[in-house]
Amino acid sequence: METMGIRRNGTVLRAAAALLTAGTAALSAAACGIADAGETSIVHKSDLTIGVNTDQPGVGARSGGTYAGFDIDVATEVAKRLGVTGSHLRFAPVTSKTRESLIEKGKVDLVVASYSITPERKLDVAFAGPYYVAHQDILVRASDASAVKSVHNLAGKRLCRVAGSVSYPRVHDEMGVAALPADVGGYAACLDDLTAGRLDAVSTDDLILAGLAAKAVKEGHKVAIVNAPFSDEPYGIGLRKDDVDGCEKVNKVLTKMYQDGTLPKLLHKWFDPAGLKVTTTVPQFEGCDEA
């Protein structure tokens, strides 16, 4: 009987030890899981892929394998201040239609692509910034400039519509202007169709229009910016919705870039030649808390 009792106690002890080991392993796994989750923040990454536009001269454009523009310079500087440079920084093409999905799927870590912060987009991604507040305006052929003095003169005219962009909905849906949609794949195509007479006007952010106008002049076309802004477009840096630490870190970087003159310098570099008057004070940030 005593031997049996010892066996029973031994069994109990072994079972208790097994439970303790399992509990310790579970706690360790949970702790690792938490650490792993934290490490997915851009703050902890030594390599970054940043989504950028490829068809917006002066803002974000690609020629061959080279990217250039205001957004490209902003993205490069932000990455540098996050400790990522050289071959550890990669750019990936995005469009107005694909930005949210590429962030959500983890294909890009950040998006710096004339990305207006809107309540609808904030349901899916987080935004640092804005790093600039642009304004919607209108680009027309120079011969039509006298007929288009404001957004309301676009009624009945063929207006460029790019999938995923807020520009056409701003005019047609929000302002109730009965413009006719002319669907294209991107803003470079908008300019081509405008100068070829296949559409009548392009409405989008003034930074983008300045780049398009400069490109048109180089190609021998006469175009004009109406200079009748009708909206505010806060440009944010998009990142994964739950990366609050990353968002706050990027906001600190952007603040410093304004304070030390880096962002004003980049604005003047890219848009002074087009005659666009830019604002060089720090915009009011949106905040990074998850909704």
Disulfide bonds with the S-S distance in Angstrom:
Cys160-Cys190 1.85
Cys247-Cys288 2.07
